[in-house]
């Protein structure tokens, strides 16, 4: 889903209704499991990381939701 939302809350709110619960759960898990990481909106999706180092992200795609882990290595 291409989004111009300024916040993660707005991103989730504009997602298709049938995906919102999954996106809310992914956000909740990221915040619980990855304390101390900064929540941001980069590359058109919610991301979590430190500075320029993205650790993980999630997104609502055209026909599904996606979760992605990244190495800052």
N, C-alpha and C positions, 0 to 999 in steps of 0.2 A: 504494500500500500504506500504510494507516494504521499508524503504528508508534509505540510508546512507548519504543523503545530509547534508552538514555542516551548511547550512543557510536556513531560511524560503524561501528566494527567490529561491534557488536551489530546495527545496522540491516542490514548486509550479510549477517550470519549468519542472520537470520530471513527474508531474502528467499527467494523460490522458488528451488530449486536450479538451474533452467535459466537464471536471470538473474544469479547470483552472479558468474560470470566477467566479465560485462559491467560490473557495478557495481564490481568490483575494478579493472578496467581504467580506468573513468572516474575513480575515485579516484586511481589512479596518475598519470594524465595531468594532473589538476588539481594535484596536488602538484608535478609536474615543471614544468609550464608556468606556474604561478602561485605562484612562491616568495614567501614572506613573508606570504601571506594566511592568516588564521586559519581552521582547519577547525572547524565547529560543527554542531550539530543544531538547526535552526530550521524552523518550519512543517512539522514531521514528516519532514524529509529532510536529508541532508547538504548543507551550504552552505559557501561560501568567501567571505571578505570581510575588511574592516577595520572594527572597531567595529560600528556599526549599518548600514554600507554593504555589502550583499550584492553580490558580483560574479557568482557562478555557483552552480548547485545541480544535483543529479541525484537521481533518484527511481525506484523500482520502482512502476509503476502497475498497475492491475488486469490489463491484458493486454500490457503493454510496459514498457520502460525509457525514461526521459526525461532529457534534458540541457537546462538552461535558462541563458541568459546574461541578466544584468541590468545596467542602467545606473544608476549612483549619482548621476547628473547633476542 
